[in-house]
């Protein structure tokens, strides 16, 4: 078995166009463990874990 056999399409948001609310919505709808943040060229920029987004919104809401 190879890593590619285990791979699934990765949920992503575009760094300049999507805001945190869109990222949370995507997490709620699809339940991934993380989101890939890509630039306008589709190149990976960063990853944001679901736990990190939840932590951020808890801090903002407090």
N, C-alpha and C positions, 0 to 999 in steps of 0.2 A: 504494500500500500504506500502511496505517495501523499505528501501534504496536499497536493492539488485535488486528490480524491476526497479530501475532507472539506475543502473550501466551499464557501457559499458566497453569493453576492453580498457585498458589504453596503450597508446603509450609509449614505453620505449627505452632507450639507455643503453648500458653497460658502466659503468664508466671507465674501463681501455681500452676498444677497440674503442669506438666511440669518435670522436673529435667534436668540436663545429660546424664545417661545416656540419657534418652528422645530428646533432641535428636540425640545421636550415633547412636543406633539408627536414627532416621529418615534421617539422612544416609547411613548405610551401606546401608539398604534402597533408597533412591530416588536417591541420588547428585545431589542438587541442589547448586548453588554456594553457596546460603545458605538460612537459615530465617527466616521472618517470625515475630516474637514478638508475639502479640496479647494484649489484656487480656480479662477476662470478657465484655465487651460486643462482642468481636470487632474492636475498634479497634486498628490497628497501634501497637505500642509501640517496637519496635526490629527491626533485622535482625542476624543473627549469621552470619558467613561460615563456610563449612566449614573454611577455613584457620585461622580464629581458634579454632574448637572443637578442632581437631587440636592446635594450639599449646598450648592450655590443658591438654589431657590429657597431652601430652608433659611439660610442666612439672610437673604433679601426680605423674606416675609416676616422675619423676627423684628 
